[in-house]
Amino acid sequence: MAGMSDQLLLTEAEAAARLRVCTRTLRKARQNGLLHYVLIGRAIRYTMSDLESYIERLRQVQPTCPPRHPTRRSTSPKGRGQIVPFTVRNADR
C-alpha cells in the first residue's frame, strides 16, 4: 500500500510550482490528454505519480547525427565573396 505522502493531492498552482511551469502549461497538457489528474467535484488535483508520469512522457533524447564533412567553398570567379566598397556599389544608381 502506498504511503500517505504518495497520495498527497496537489492543487494546480502547487503542481505547477513543483514542475516550475505556469498553470496554463499544466492546463493545456491536461486538456491534450498528456497529464492525468484527479477530479474531486470541480476541483482538479494532481498526484506526484501523475507529475512523474507526465515528465517521463516528455523526456527527450538528443538524436545522434552522423559527423558532418566540411563543406568546400567554391573557387569559381563569379564575383562571390568579393568586398565592394559602399561608394562603388552605389555608383551604378
C-alpha positions as CSV (number, residue, x, y, z in Angstrom):
1,M,0.0,0.0,0.0
2,A,1.3,3.5,-0.9
3,G,2.3,5.9,1.9
4,M,0.3,9.0,2.7
5,S,2.9,11.2,1.1
6,D,2.5,9.3,-2.2
7,Q,-1.2,10.1,-2.2
8,L,-0.9,13.8,-1.4
9,L,-3.1,15.7,-3.8
10,L,-1.6,18.9,-5.2
11,T,-3.5,21.9,-6.5
12,E,-2.8,23.2,-10.0
13,A,-0.7,26.0,-8.5
14,E,1.3,23.6,-6.3
15,A,1.8,21.2,-9.2
16,A,2.9,24.0,-11.5
17,A,5.4,25.2,-8.8
18,R,6.8,21.7,-8.4
19,L,7.4,21.5,-12.2
20,R,8.5,25.1,-12.4
21,V,6.0,25.9,-15.2
22,C,3.0,28.1,-15.3
23,T,-0.5,26.8,-14.6
24,R,-1.5,27.4,-18.2
25,T,1.1,24.8,-19.3
26,L,-0.5,22.2,-16.9
27,R,-4.0,23.1,-18.1
28,K,-3.0,22.6,-21.8
29,A,-1.3,19.3,-21.0
30,R,-4.4,18.1,-19.2
31,Q,-6.7,19.2,-22.0
32,N,-4.5,17.4,-24.6
33,G,-4.6,14.2,-22.5
34,L,-0.9,14.3,-21.6
35,L,-1.3,14.8,-17.9
36,H,-3.5,12.7,-15.7
37,Y,-5.4,14.3,-12.8
38,V,-7.9,13.7,-10.1
39,L,-11.3,15.4,-10.2
40,I,-13.0,16.0,-6.9
41,G,-16.2,17.8,-7.6
42,R,-15.0,20.7,-9.7
43,A,-11.5,20.8,-8.1
44,I,-8.6,19.5,-10.2
45,R,-5.8,17.9,-8.3
46,Y,-2.6,16.0,-9.2
47,T,-0.6,13.3,-7.5
48,M,3.1,13.2,-7.6
49,S,2.9,10.0,-9.7
50,D,0.8,11.9,-12.2
51,L,3.5,14.6,-12.5
52,E,6.3,11.9,-12.7
53,S,4.4,10.1,-15.5
54,Y,4.0,13.4,-17.3
55,I,7.7,14.1,-17.1
56,E,8.5,10.7,-18.4
57,R,6.2,11.2,-21.4
58,L,8.0,14.5,-22.2
59,R,11.5,13.1,-21.8
60,Q,13.6,13.7,-24.9
61,V,16.8,12.0,-26.1
62,Q,19.1,14.0,-28.3
63,P,19.4,12.1,-31.6
64,T,22.9,11.3,-32.7
65,C,23.8,12.8,-36.1
66,P,26.4,11.4,-38.4
67,P,29.5,13.5,-38.4
68,R,29.4,16.4,-40.9
69,H,32.0,16.7,-43.6
70,P,33.5,20.1,-44.0
71,T,31.9,22.0,-46.9
72,R,34.1,23.1,-49.7
73,R,34.0,26.6,-50.8
74,S,33.6,27.3,-54.5
75,T,36.6,28.8,-56.1
76,S,34.8,29.9,-59.2
77,P,35.5,33.6,-60.2
78,K,31.8,34.6,-60.3
79,G,32.4,37.6,-58.1
80,R,31.2,35.9,-55.0
81,G,33.0,36.8,-51.8
82,Q,34.4,40.0,-53.1
83,I,34.4,43.0,-50.9
84,V,33.0,46.0,-52.8
85,P,33.3,49.5,-51.2
86,F,29.9,51.1,-50.5
87,T,30.7,54.1,-52.7
88,V,31.5,51.9,-55.7
89,R,28.4,49.7,-55.1
90,N,26.1,52.8,-55.1
91,A,27.8,54.4,-58.1
92,D,25.7,52.4,-60.5
93,R,22.5,54.0,-59.4
